[in-house]
């Protein structure tokens, strides 16, 4: 279990499980998400949410892991652009291990 910081002051956090990271990898959710400028802002977070929503709507059977990722991480009330940046860093660190 990983814990990512959701805001710059560190007062909010989001727990990310190994299964969440595996789901991100399986669906390649972070691939081509960030523009060439490398900035993660609220529009990038919205793009991720729209991509996931599209995936869920196109599936004939709902993938519980993808739904859990949505509920626990991506649509978490604490998730903002800062949190998404931390999630990307967490994913990169997890991928390198």
VMD Tcl script that draws the C-alpha trace (Angstrom):
set ca {
  {0.00 0.00 0.00}
  {1.33 3.42 -0.98}
  {0.21 6.76 0.35}
  {0.40 9.78 -1.95}
  {0.21 13.36 -0.81}
  {-2.90 15.06 -2.22}
  {-2.03 18.68 -1.49}
  {1.17 20.73 -1.12}
  {0.78 21.20 2.63}
  {0.55 17.44 3.23}
  {-2.69 17.58 5.19}
  {-4.51 15.30 2.75}
  {-3.46 11.97 1.31}
  {-4.81 9.16 -0.83}
  {-4.00 5.47 -0.40}
  {-2.96 3.67 -3.57}
  {-2.77 -0.11 -3.61}
  {-0.66 -2.42 -5.73}
  {-3.88 -3.41 -7.54}
  {-4.57 0.25 -8.41}
  {-1.10 0.56 -9.95}
  {-1.56 -2.71 -11.85}
  {-4.87 -1.40 -13.23}
  {-3.16 1.81 -14.36}
  {-0.57 -0.33 -16.12}
  {-3.10 -2.75 -17.65}
  {-5.13 0.05 -19.22}
  {-2.08 2.28 -19.83}
  {-4.00 5.16 -18.30}
  {-1.00 7.46 -17.98}
  {0.26 6.90 -21.53}
  {0.09 10.10 -23.62}
  {-1.86 11.77 -20.83}
  {0.57 14.61 -20.20}
  {1.26 17.12 -22.97}
  {4.75 17.86 -24.24}
  {5.07 20.74 -21.76}
  {5.11 18.20 -18.91}
  {2.71 20.19 -16.75}
  {0.06 18.32 -14.79}
  {-2.91 20.58 -14.12}
  {-6.65 20.20 -13.64}
  {-7.21 19.72 -17.41}
  {-4.92 16.68 -17.35}
  {-6.88 15.26 -14.41}
  {-10.13 15.85 -16.28}
  {-8.67 14.15 -19.37}
  {-7.82 11.08 -17.24}
  {-11.32 11.02 -15.78}
  {-12.89 11.25 -19.23}
  {-10.65 8.46 -20.55}
  {-11.66 6.18 -17.68}
  {-15.33 7.06 -18.06}
  {-15.09 6.17 -21.75}
  {-13.46 2.84 -20.91}
  {-16.17 2.00 -18.39}
  {-18.95 2.89 -20.82}
  {-17.46 0.82 -23.65}
  {-17.08 -2.36 -21.60}
  {-19.76 -5.02 -21.74}
  {-18.83 -6.19 -18.24}
  {-17.60 -3.76 -15.61}
  {-14.02 -4.35 -14.48}
  {-14.08 -4.23 -10.69}
  {-10.40 -3.20 -10.53}
  {-11.02 -0.21 -12.80}
  {-14.09 0.75 -10.81}
  {-12.10 0.49 -7.56}
  {-9.40 2.71 -9.03}
  {-12.05 5.30 -9.86}
  {-13.72 5.24 -6.48}
  {-10.59 5.02 -4.35}
  {-8.15 7.23 -6.27}
  {-9.16 9.11 -9.43}
  {-12.56 10.37 -8.24}
  {-11.44 10.70 -4.61}
  {-12.60 14.04 -3.22}
  {-8.99 14.89 -2.35}
  {-7.68 14.21 -5.87}
  {-6.49 17.37 -7.56}
  {-3.67 18.11 -10.03}
  {-1.07 17.94 -7.24}
  {-2.33 14.48 -6.25}
  {-2.25 13.30 -9.86}
  {1.38 14.43 -10.11}
  {2.15 12.41 -6.98}
  {0.29 9.41 -8.45}
  {2.41 9.61 -11.61}
  {5.59 9.72 -9.49}
  {4.34 6.79 -7.41}
  {3.59 4.80 -10.55}
  {7.05 5.49 -11.98}
  {8.70 4.42 -8.71}
  {6.55 1.28 -8.56}
  {7.32 0.44 -12.18}
  {11.08 0.71 -11.57}
  {10.96 -1.81 -8.70}
}
mol new
graphics top color blue
foreach p $ca { graphics top sphere $p radius 0.5 }
foreach p [lrange $ca 0 end-1] q [lrange $ca 1 end] { graphics top cylinder $p $q radius 0.2 }
display resetview
